Amino acid sequence: MTQPATSPGAATAPVPAAAVAPPRVLTVAGSDSGGGAGIQADLKTMLALGAHGMSVLTAVTAQNSLGVQGAWELPAEAVRAQYRSVVDDIGVQALKTGMLASPLLVETVAELLADTAAPVVVDPVSVSKHGDRLLADDALDAVRTVLLRVATVATPNLDETAQLTGVSVTSEGDMRRAAERLLEYGPRWVLVKGGHLPGEAVDLLTDGREEHWLRAPRHDNRHTHGTGCTLASAIAVGLAQGHPVPEAVRRAKEYVTGAIAAGFALGAGLGPVDHGWRTRPRR
């Protein structure tokens, strides 16, 4: 049926302006089938903080609140193809790495990242929250020698710091010594996460010249699965938004502190942090 012609004075619906794309952030990491960590946590964080998240999958895990029941890494050619597909067409404004599993994948990813001008956040994931190994022992040297040198910010926790540097951190002074050792491997900034120390949740951010101590209250909540992935992703979003490193880290620390406080039970073990805590009604 023919539609009636619109009269000259009739009102018409406004045509919406083309939307502006949000900052684009790429995670290069493994999958957590339980949704608490890995690329699932990364993408949730990116969405919550206003970025468009994209992913390069490096490994698949069978994982739930009780632990990791299995892990399978992808071929290096699959990782390389995913990366080129996204970067060459869509482009990125920041990148974040997580589980890389093997020396070959560490070297492959480091080679790809060496050619990007975008800031890179390296989360040197080696052990899951449940204590399951996610990085082969022989890959640690590749992390030290090729991956950390392309990092704008490296974000190891205390266990990862000890594995990479040999420094066992039991005090804030040890955090400074460990950070100095990590900087020798080439990252521009190091964030040593002191979440496993007693007392306040304190982190040290330094580039060897500036020191920023970030402190937050420790929340009595055991459901903290995905904390490291979430923090690193939040930093990457801040960098993609154009914030300098100290400000990006400060904002990320604030976000993850709220996510930890709102962490919830899921399954029979450790539940995840709540990536959408800012959108939930206050209890």
BALUMTOR-830511 format. One record per residue (C-alpha): residue number from 1; residue in three letters; x negated, y negated, z. Coordinates in Angstrom, 2 decimals. Example, Ala and Ser with C-alpha at 12.3 -4.5 7.8 and 13.67 -1.06 7.14 Angstrom:
<node num="1" residuo="ALA" east="-12.30" north="4.50" up="7.80"/>
<node num="2" residuo="SER" east="-13.67" north="1.06" up="7.14"/>
***
This chain:
<node num="1" residuo="MET" east="0.00" north="0.00" up="0.00"/>
<node num="2" residuo="THR" east="-1.31" north="-3.46" up="-0.87"/>
<node num="3" residuo="GLN" east="-2.21" north="-5.63" up="2.13"/>
<node num="4" residuo="PRO" east="-0.70" north="-9.11" up="2.15"/>
<node num="5" residuo="ALA" east="-3.06" north="-11.91" up="1.25"/>
<node num="6" residuo="THR" east="-4.27" north="-14.06" up="4.11"/>
<node num="7" residuo="SER" east="-2.96" north="-17.61" up="4.00"/>
<node num="8" residuo="PRO" east="-5.59" north="-20.38" up="3.97"/>
<node num="9" residuo="GLY" east="-4.78" north="-21.47" up="7.51"/>
<node num="10" residuo="ALA" east="-4.58" north="-18.02" up="9.09"/>
<node num="11" residuo="ALA" east="-7.01" north="-17.18" up="11.91"/>
<node num="12" residuo="THR" east="-9.52" north="-14.43" up="11.26"/>
<node num="13" residuo="ALA" east="-11.53" north="-12.38" up="13.74"/>
<node num="14" residuo="PRO" east="-15.06" north="-13.76" up="14.23"/>
<node num="15" residuo="VAL" east="-17.84" north="-11.78" up="12.65"/>
<node num="16" residuo="PRO" east="-20.29" north="-10.77" up="15.39"/>
<node num="17" residuo="ALA" east="-23.87" north="-11.91" up="14.96"/>
<node num="18" residuo="ALA" east="-26.45" north="-9.22" up="14.35"/>
<node num="19" residuo="ALA" east="-27.66" north="-7.85" up="17.68"/>
<node num="20" residuo="VAL" east="-31.29" north="-8.41" up="18.63"/>
<node num="21" residuo="ALA" east="-33.11" north="-5.15" up="19.34"/>
<node num="22" residuo="PRO" east="-34.34" north="-4.75" up="22.92"/>
<node num="23" residuo="PRO" east="-38.04" north="-4.12" up="23.65"/>
<node num="24" residuo="ARG" east="-39.15" north="-0.77" up="22.24"/>
<node num="25" residuo="VAL" east="-41.01" north="1.61" up="24.57"/>
<node num="26" residuo="LEU" east="-42.35" north="5.04" up="23.64"/>
<node num="27" residuo="THR" east="-42.91" north="7.88" up="26.09"/>
<node num="28" residuo="VAL" east="-45.32" north="10.69" up="25.18"/>
<node num="29" residuo="ALA" east="-44.53" north="13.36" up="27.73"/>
<node num="30" residuo="GLY" east="-42.97" north="16.72" up="28.55"/>
<node num="31" residuo="SER" east="-39.31" north="17.60" up="29.03"/>
<node num="32" residuo="ASP" east="-37.79" north="18.33" up="32.45"/>
<node num="33" residuo="SER" east="-34.72" north="20.45" up="31.81"/>
<node num="34" residuo="GLY" east="-33.32" north="19.45" up="35.21"/>
<node num="35" residuo="GLY" east="-33.33" north="15.79" up="34.20"/>
<node num="36" residuo="GLY" east="-35.26" north="14.43" up="37.18"/>
<node num="37" residuo="ALA" east="-38.70" north="13.79" up="35.71"/>
<node num="38" residuo="GLY" east="-40.49" north="13.85" up="32.35"/>
<node num="39" residuo="ILE" east="-39.00" north="12.24" up="29.27"/>
<node num="40" residuo="GLN" east="-35.53" north="12.39" up="30.79"/>
<node num="41" residuo="ALA" east="-36.61" north="10.17" up="33.70"/>
<node num="42" residuo="ASP" east="-38.57" north="7.93" up="31.33"/>
<node num="43" residuo="LEU" east="-35.63" north="7.30" up="29.02"/>
<node num="44" residuo="LYS" east="-33.23" north="6.67" up="31.92"/>
<node num="45" residuo="THR" east="-35.65" north="4.14" up="33.39"/>
<node num="46" residuo="MET" east="-36.10" north="2.37" up="30.07"/>
<node num="47" residuo="LEU" east="-32.35" north="2.08" up="29.55"/>
<node num="48" residuo="ALA" east="-31.78" north="0.88" up="33.12"/>
<node num="49" residuo="LEU" east="-34.37" north="-1.87" up="32.69"/>
<node num="50" residuo="GLY" east="-33.17" north="-3.08" up="29.30"/>
<node num="51" residuo="ALA" east="-35.52" north="-1.37" up="26.86"/>
<node num="52" residuo="HIS" east="-34.94" north="0.94" up="23.90"/>
<node num="53" residuo="GLY" east="-36.64" north="4.21" up="24.82"/>
<node num="54" residuo="MET" east="-38.17" north="6.58" up="22.26"/>
<node num="55" residuo="SER" east="-39.97" north="9.85" up="22.79"/>
<node num="56" residuo="VAL" east="-42.75" north="12.11" up="21.62"/>
<node num="57" residuo="LEU" east="-42.26" north="15.52" up="23.17"/>
<node num="58" residuo="THR" east="-45.48" north="17.28" up="24.21"/>
<node num="59" residuo="ALA" east="-44.14" north="20.26" up="26.13"/>
<node num="60" residuo="VAL" east="-40.94" north="21.95" up="27.24"/>
<node num="61" residuo="THR" east="-40.45" north="23.10" up="30.81"/>
<node num="62" residuo="ALA" east="-37.84" north="25.33" up="32.41"/>
<node num="63" residuo="GLN" east="-37.42" north="23.28" up="35.57"/>
<node num="64" residuo="ASN" east="-34.87" north="22.62" up="38.29"/>
<node num="65" residuo="SER" east="-34.73" north="21.30" up="41.84"/>
<node num="66" residuo="LEU" east="-36.72" north="24.31" up="43.10"/>
<node num="67" residuo="GLY" east="-39.69" north="24.06" up="40.76"/>
<node num="68" residuo="VAL" east="-41.05" north="24.87" up="37.32"/>
<node num="69" residuo="GLN" east="-40.18" north="28.34" up="36.10"/>
<node num="70" residuo="GLY" east="-41.99" north="28.08" up="32.76"/>
<node num="71" residuo="ALA" east="-43.82" north="25.64" up="30.47"/>
<node num="72" residuo="TRP" east="-44.62" north="25.71" up="26.75"/>
<node num="73" residuo="GLU" east="-46.71" north="23.07" up="25.02"/>
<node num="74" residuo="LEU" east="-45.97" north="21.94" up="21.48"/>
<node num="75" residuo="PRO" east="-48.53" north="22.17" up="18.66"/>
<node num="76" residuo="ALA" east="-50.75" north="19.13" up="18.22"/>
<node num="77" residuo="GLU" east="-49.40" north="18.65" up="14.69"/>
<node num="78" residuo="ALA" east="-45.86" north="18.35" up="16.07"/>
<node num="79" residuo="VAL" east="-46.98" north="15.72" up="18.58"/>
<node num="80" residuo="ARG" east="-48.84" north="13.80" up="15.89"/>
<node num="81" residuo="ALA" east="-45.87" north="13.94" up="13.48"/>
<node num="82" residuo="GLN" east="-43.41" north="12.65" up="16.11"/>
<node num="83" residuo="TYR" east="-45.73" north="9.80" up="17.00"/>
<node num="84" residuo="ARG" east="-46.34" north="8.70" up="13.42"/>
<node num="85" residuo="SER" east="-42.63" north="8.97" up="12.61"/>
<node num="86" residuo="VAL" east="-41.70" north="6.51" up="15.36"/>
<node num="87" residuo="VAL" east="-44.67" north="4.13" up="15.29"/>
<node num="88" residuo="ASP" east="-44.94" north="3.77" up="11.52"/>
<node num="89" residuo="ASP" east="-41.26" north="2.95" up="11.05"/>
<node num="90" residuo="ILE" east="-39.79" north="1.51" up="14.26"/>
<node num="91" residuo="GLY" east="-42.92" north="0.26" up="15.99"/>
<node num="92" residuo="VAL" east="-43.56" north="0.01" up="19.72"/>
<node num="93" residuo="GLN" east="-44.22" north="-2.76" up="22.21"/>
<node num="94" residuo="ALA" east="-45.52" north="-0.49" up="24.97"/>
<node num="95" residuo="LEU" east="-46.28" north="3.21" up="25.45"/>
<node num="96" residuo="LYS" east="-46.38" north="5.56" up="28.42"/>
<node num="97" residuo="THR" east="-47.96" north="9.01" up="28.68"/>
<node num="98" residuo="GLY" east="-47.02" north="11.82" up="31.04"/>
<node num="99" residuo="MET" east="-47.49" north="15.59" up="30.86"/>
<node num="100" residuo="LEU" east="-50.08" north="16.45" up="28.19"/>
<node num="101" residuo="ALA" east="-50.82" north="20.01" up="29.35"/>
<node num="102" residuo="SER" east="-54.02" north="20.92" up="27.46"/>
<node num="103" residuo="PRO" east="-57.37" north="19.43" up="26.34"/>
<node num="104" residuo="LEU" east="-56.20" north="19.49" up="22.71"/>
<node num="105" residuo="LEU" east="-53.04" north="17.51" up="23.45"/>
<node num="106" residuo="VAL" east="-54.95" north="15.03" up="25.63"/>
<node num="107" residuo="GLU" east="-57.46" north="14.45" up="22.84"/>
<node num="108" residuo="THR" east="-54.76" north="14.25" up="20.18"/>
<node num="109" residuo="VAL" east="-52.75" north="11.66" up="22.10"/>
<node num="110" residuo="ALA" east="-55.84" north="9.63" up="23.02"/>
<node num="111" residuo="GLU" east="-56.83" north="9.50" up="19.35"/>
<node num="112" residuo="LEU" east="-53.38" north="8.25" up="18.38"/>
<node num="113" residuo="LEU" east="-53.28" north="5.63" up="21.13"/>
<node num="114" residuo="ALA" east="-56.73" north="4.29" up="20.26"/>
<node num="115" residuo="ASP" east="-55.24" north="2.78" up="17.09"/>
<node num="116" residuo="THR" east="-52.40" north="0.87" up="18.76"/>
<node num="117" residuo="ALA" east="-52.48" north="-2.73" up="19.92"/>
<node num="118" residuo="ALA" east="-49.55" north="-2.16" up="22.28"/>
<node num="119" residuo="PRO" east="-50.26" north="-1.75" up="26.01"/>
<node num="120" residuo="VAL" east="-50.52" north="1.83" up="27.27"/>
<node num="121" residuo="VAL" east="-49.57" north="3.16" up="30.71"/>
<node num="122" residuo="VAL" east="-51.29" north="6.47" up="31.48"/>
<node num="123" residuo="ASP" east="-49.69" north="8.61" up="34.18"/>
<node num="124" residuo="PRO" east="-52.28" north="11.42" up="34.49"/>
<node num="125" residuo="VAL" east="-49.73" north="14.08" up="35.42"/>
<node num="126" residuo="SER" east="-51.38" north="17.25" up="36.71"/>
<node num="127" residuo="VAL" east="-49.04" north="18.74" up="39.33"/>
<node num="128" residuo="SER" east="-45.26" north="18.59" up="39.69"/>
<node num="129" residuo="LYS" east="-43.50" north="17.39" up="42.84"/>
<node num="130" residuo="HIS" east="-43.11" north="21.06" up="43.78"/>
<node num="131" residuo="GLY" east="-46.83" north="21.82" up="43.38"/>
<node num="132" residuo="ASP" east="-46.64" north="23.49" up="39.96"/>
<node num="133" residuo="ARG" east="-49.61" north="22.92" up="37.64"/>
<node num="134" residuo="LEU" east="-48.74" north="20.81" up="34.57"/>
<node num="135" residuo="LEU" east="-52.28" north="20.15" up="33.32"/>
<node num="136" residuo="ALA" east="-54.89" north="22.81" up="32.59"/>
<node num="137" residuo="ASP" east="-58.03" north="22.54" up="34.72"/>
<node num="138" residuo="ASP" east="-60.20" north="22.20" up="31.62"/>
<node num="139" residuo="ALA" east="-58.14" north="19.19" up="30.50"/>
<node num="140" residuo="LEU" east="-59.25" north="16.99" up="33.40"/>
<node num="141" residuo="ASP" east="-62.50" north="16.12" up="31.67"/>
<node num="142" residuo="ALA" east="-60.63" north="15.03" up="28.55"/>
<node num="143" residuo="VAL" east="-58.42" north="12.79" up="30.70"/>
<node num="144" residuo="ARG" east="-61.53" north="11.19" up="32.21"/>
<node num="145" residuo="THR" east="-63.51" north="10.77" up="29.01"/>
<node num="146" residuo="VAL" east="-60.95" north="9.97" up="26.29"/>
<node num="147" residuo="LEU" east="-57.50" north="9.23" up="27.74"/>
<node num="148" residuo="LEU" east="-58.30" north="6.79" up="30.53"/>
<node num="149" residuo="ARG" east="-60.41" north="4.66" up="28.21"/>
<node num="150" residuo="VAL" east="-57.31" north="3.74" up="26.15"/>
<node num="151" residuo="ALA" east="-55.19" north="2.89" up="29.22"/>
<node num="152" residuo="THR" east="-54.04" north="-0.61" up="29.97"/>
<node num="153" residuo="VAL" east="-52.89" north="0.72" up="33.34"/>
<node num="154" residuo="ALA" east="-53.59" north="4.15" up="34.85"/>
<node num="155" residuo="THR" east="-51.21" north="5.27" up="37.63"/>
<node num="156" residuo="PRO" east="-52.61" north="8.31" up="39.50"/>
<node num="157" residuo="ASN" east="-51.20" north="9.48" up="42.80"/>
<node num="158" residuo="LEU" east="-53.58" north="10.53" up="45.55"/>
<node num="159" residuo="ASP" east="-53.82" north="14.17" up="44.45"/>
<node num="160" residuo="GLU" east="-54.54" north="13.14" up="40.86"/>
<node num="161" residuo="THR" east="-57.02" north="10.54" up="42.08"/>
<node num="162" residuo="ALA" east="-58.92" north="13.19" up="44.04"/>
<node num="163" residuo="GLN" east="-58.99" north="15.55" up="41.05"/>
<node num="164" residuo="LEU" east="-60.29" north="12.84" up="38.72"/>
<node num="165" residuo="THR" east="-62.82" north="11.19" up="41.04"/>
<node num="166" residuo="GLY" east="-63.64" north="13.62" up="43.83"/>
<node num="167" residuo="VAL" east="-62.62" north="10.94" up="46.36"/>
<node num="168" residuo="SER" east="-60.23" north="12.24" up="49.01"/>
<node num="169" residuo="VAL" east="-58.08" north="9.29" up="50.03"/>
<node num="170" residuo="THR" east="-57.01" north="9.09" up="53.67"/>
<node num="171" residuo="SER" east="-57.13" north="5.30" up="54.16"/>
<node num="172" residuo="GLU" east="-56.78" north="2.03" up="52.29"/>
<node num="173" residuo="GLY" east="-60.55" north="1.75" up="52.16"/>
<node num="174" residuo="ASP" east="-60.66" north="5.10" up="50.35"/>
<node num="175" residuo="MET" east="-58.10" north="3.77" up="47.87"/>
<node num="176" residuo="ARG" east="-60.48" north="0.93" up="46.97"/>
<node num="177" residuo="ARG" east="-63.42" north="3.34" up="46.52"/>
<node num="178" residuo="ALA" east="-61.32" north="5.66" up="44.37"/>
<node num="179" residuo="ALA" east="-60.08" north="2.78" up="42.22"/>
<node num="180" residuo="GLU" east="-63.65" north="1.64" up="41.58"/>
<node num="181" residuo="ARG" east="-64.54" north="5.16" up="40.45"/>
<node num="182" residuo="LEU" east="-61.50" north="5.37" up="38.16"/>
<node num="183" residuo="LEU" east="-62.33" north="2.03" up="36.54"/>
<node num="184" residuo="GLU" east="-65.67" north="3.49" up="35.46"/>
<node num="185" residuo="TYR" east="-63.73" north="5.72" up="33.05"/>
<node num="186" residuo="GLY" east="-62.47" north="2.71" up="31.11"/>
<node num="187" residuo="PRO" east="-58.89" north="1.73" up="31.99"/>
<node num="188" residuo="ARG" east="-58.33" north="-2.02" up="32.18"/>
<node num="189" residuo="TRP" east="-56.29" north="-1.70" up="35.38"/>
<node num="190" residuo="VAL" east="-55.84" north="1.09" up="37.92"/>
<node num="191" residuo="LEU" east="-52.85" north="1.55" up="40.21"/>
<node num="192" residuo="VAL" east="-53.77" north="3.98" up="42.97"/>
<node num="193" residuo="LYS" east="-50.46" north="5.11" up="44.46"/>
<node num="194" residuo="GLY" east="-50.67" north="5.63" up="48.21"/>
<node num="195" residuo="GLY" east="-47.22" north="7.09" up="48.67"/>
<node num="196" residuo="HIS" east="-48.63" north="10.17" up="50.41"/>
<node num="197" residuo="LEU" east="-50.33" north="8.14" up="53.15"/>
<node num="198" residuo="PRO" east="-48.51" north="7.69" up="56.46"/>
<node num="199" residuo="GLY" east="-46.77" north="4.41" up="57.24"/>
<node num="200" residuo="GLU" east="-45.75" north="1.96" up="54.54"/>
<node num="201" residuo="ALA" east="-45.64" north="2.98" up="50.88"/>
<node num="202" residuo="VAL" east="-48.75" north="1.07" up="49.78"/>
<node num="203" residuo="ASP" east="-50.31" north="0.95" up="46.31"/>
<node num="204" residuo="LEU" east="-53.51" north="-0.74" up="45.14"/>
<node num="205" residuo="LEU" east="-53.63" north="-2.42" up="41.74"/>
<node num="206" residuo="THR" east="-57.03" north="-3.65" up="40.59"/>
<node num="207" residuo="ASP" east="-59.06" north="-4.41" up="37.48"/>
<node num="208" residuo="GLY" east="-62.32" north="-4.62" up="39.42"/>
<node num="209" residuo="ARG" east="-62.01" north="-8.37" up="39.91"/>
<node num="210" residuo="GLU" east="-58.49" north="-8.89" up="41.25"/>
<node num="211" residuo="GLU" east="-56.85" north="-6.80" up="43.95"/>
<node num="212" residuo="HIS" east="-53.11" north="-6.61" up="44.49"/>
<node num="213" residuo="TRP" east="-51.79" north="-4.61" up="47.44"/>
<node num="214" residuo="LEU" east="-48.14" north="-3.69" up="46.95"/>
<node num="215" residuo="ARG" east="-46.26" north="-2.66" up="50.06"/>
<node num="216" residuo="ALA" east="-42.73" north="-1.38" up="50.52"/>
<node num="217" residuo="PRO" east="-40.85" north="0.28" up="53.37"/>
<node num="218" residuo="ARG" east="-40.91" north="4.06" up="53.39"/>
<node num="219" residuo="HIS" east="-37.43" north="5.50" up="52.98"/>
<node num="220" residuo="ASP" east="-36.50" north="8.66" up="54.85"/>
<node num="221" residuo="ASN" east="-35.30" north="10.54" up="51.77"/>
<node num="222" residuo="ARG" east="-36.74" north="13.83" up="50.56"/>
<node num="223" residuo="HIS" east="-35.09" north="13.50" up="47.13"/>
<node num="224" residuo="THR" east="-37.95" north="11.84" up="45.25"/>
<node num="225" residuo="HIS" east="-38.36" north="14.03" up="42.17"/>
<node num="226" residuo="GLY" east="-39.51" north="11.92" up="39.20"/>
<node num="227" residuo="THR" east="-41.02" north="9.04" up="41.18"/>
<node num="228" residuo="GLY" east="-44.28" north="8.90" up="39.23"/>
<node num="229" residuo="CYS" east="-42.66" north="9.12" up="35.81"/>
<node num="230" residuo="THR" east="-40.16" north="6.46" up="36.79"/>
<node num="231" residuo="LEU" east="-42.79" north="4.03" up="38.06"/>
<node num="232" residuo="ALA" east="-45.02" north="4.40" up="34.99"/>
<node num="233" residuo="SER" east="-42.06" north="3.93" up="32.66"/>
<node num="234" residuo="ALA" east="-40.90" north="0.86" up="34.55"/>
<node num="235" residuo="ILE" east="-44.38" north="-0.65" up="34.22"/>
<node num="236" residuo="ALA" east="-44.32" north="0.04" up="30.47"/>
<node num="237" residuo="VAL" east="-40.98" north="-1.76" up="30.18"/>
<node num="238" residuo="GLY" east="-42.37" north="-4.78" up="32.01"/>
<node num="239" residuo="LEU" east="-45.35" north="-4.90" up="29.66"/>
<node num="240" residuo="ALA" east="-43.07" north="-4.59" up="26.62"/>
<node num="241" residuo="GLN" east="-41.09" north="-7.54" up="27.96"/>
<node num="242" residuo="GLY" east="-44.27" north="-9.60" up="27.96"/>
<node num="243" residuo="HIS" east="-45.08" north="-9.71" up="31.66"/>
<node num="244" residuo="PRO" east="-48.75" north="-9.67" up="32.74"/>
<node num="245" residuo="VAL" east="-49.88" north="-6.44" up="34.39"/>
<node num="246" residuo="PRO" east="-49.56" north="-7.58" up="38.05"/>
<node num="247" residuo="GLU" east="-46.01" north="-8.83" up="37.48"/>
<node num="248" residuo="ALA" east="-44.99" north="-5.74" up="35.51"/>
<node num="249" residuo="VAL" east="-46.27" north="-3.53" up="38.33"/>
<node num="250" residuo="ARG" east="-44.57" north="-5.64" up="41.01"/>
<node num="251" residuo="ARG" east="-41.23" north="-5.38" up="39.24"/>
<node num="252" residuo="ALA" east="-41.69" north="-1.64" up="38.70"/>
<node num="253" residuo="LYS" east="-42.52" north="-1.09" up="42.37"/>
<node num="254" residuo="GLU" east="-39.34" north="-2.94" up="43.37"/>
<node num="255" residuo="TYR" east="-37.24" north="-0.85" up="40.98"/>
<node num="256" residuo="VAL" east="-38.68" north="2.51" up="42.03"/>
<node num="257" residuo="THR" east="-38.37" north="1.66" up="45.73"/>
<node num="258" residuo="GLY" east="-34.65" north="1.18" up="45.22"/>
<node num="259" residuo="ALA" east="-34.44" north="4.36" up="43.15"/>
<node num="260" residuo="ILE" east="-36.12" north="6.34" up="45.94"/>
<node num="261" residuo="ALA" east="-33.79" north="4.91" up="48.58"/>
<node num="262" residuo="ALA" east="-30.82" north="6.01" up="46.44"/>
<node num="263" residuo="GLY" east="-32.20" north="9.47" up="45.57"/>
<node num="264" residuo="PHE" east="-29.60" north="12.19" up="45.83"/>
<node num="265" residuo="ALA" east="-29.33" north="15.93" up="46.46"/>
<node num="266" residuo="LEU" east="-29.08" north="18.10" up="43.36"/>
<node num="267" residuo="GLY" east="-29.29" north="21.88" up="43.36"/>
<node num="268" residuo="ALA" east="-30.87" north="23.76" up="46.25"/>
<node num="269" residuo="GLY" east="-34.19" north="21.92" up="46.39"/>
<node num="270" residuo="LEU" east="-35.57" north="18.42" up="45.81"/>
<node num="271" residuo="GLY" east="-33.19" north="16.03" up="44.11"/>
<node num="272" residuo="PRO" east="-34.17" north="13.14" up="41.85"/>
<node num="273" residuo="VAL" east="-34.47" north="9.43" up="42.41"/>
<node num="274" residuo="ASP" east="-31.45" north="7.48" up="41.16"/>
<node num="275" residuo="HIS" east="-32.40" north="5.66" up="37.97"/>
<node num="276" residuo="GLY" east="-29.06" north="3.89" up="37.84"/>
<node num="277" residuo="TRP" east="-29.08" north="2.66" up="41.43"/>
<node num="278" residuo="ARG" east="-28.60" north="-0.97" up="40.44"/>
<node num="279" residuo="THR" east="-25.30" north="-0.16" up="38.76"/>
<node num="280" residuo="ARG" east="-23.85" north="1.90" up="41.62"/>
<node num="281" residuo="PRO" east="-21.39" north="0.42" up="44.13"/>
<node num="282" residuo="ARG" east="-23.14" north="-0.35" up="47.38"/>
<node num="283" residuo="ARG" east="-22.34" north="2.17" up="50.08"/>
***
